[in-house]
Amino acid sequence: MKLLINLQRFTPALLWAAIIFALSTFGSVNPPDLVPNLLEPDKLAHAVAYFLLASLVTWGFLGNGFTFRQAVLYSFFGSVGYGILMELIQYHFFPNRFFEKWDIVANTIGCLLSVGVAYFLFGNRKIKT
């Protein structure tokens, strides 16, 4: 495992994570649907947001010389974990916000799509730093 990481490669991911945080903590106060349609705009927005987050994190890891496998595994689990953390933060610290398991499902789908696209684009290559 690498000990020194070029954090500049993660700047886009960190900025996007901050945007997700802002969008997740401010906004709607509608109660969650019990069985939502995963194709509704809110769930599609979650999938797109986490697709982009996982893609940017993967790009950061690849740019730091990590293998493709390491990059997609770290970015997938890190991005899904961030999505779960955001749901917990919303529930515990923001009135009228809810923990929505279907948001986590949509986030995970976006992260999985990111892994698929990364595999298609990069395979086992490394990006030069």
URHULIN-V900042 format. One line per field, one symbol per residue. phi: phi as a letter, one per 30 degrees, with the letter a starting at -180 (. if undefined). psi: psi as a letter, one per 30 degrees, with the letter a starting at -180 (. if undefined). burial: # if it has 9 or more other C-alpha atoms within 8 Angstrom, else .. A space follows every 50 residues. Layout:
# URHULIN-V900042
phi=???
psi=???
burial=???
This chain:
# URHULIN-V900042
phi=.dccbddddceddddddddeedddcbkdbdddddbdddcdeddddddddd ddeddddedddddciddeededddddddddddddeddddeddcbeicbdc dddddddddddddddddddddchcdcddd
psi=kkekkjfeffeeeeeeeeeeeefffkblgkllkeilkfgleeeeeeeeef eeeeeeeeeeeefgglleeeeeeeeeeeeeeeeeeeeeeeeffjkglljj ffeeeeeeeeeeeeeeeeeeefbglkkk.
burial=........##..#..##..##..##.................##.##### ##################.###.###..##..##.######..#..##.. .###.##########..##..#...#...
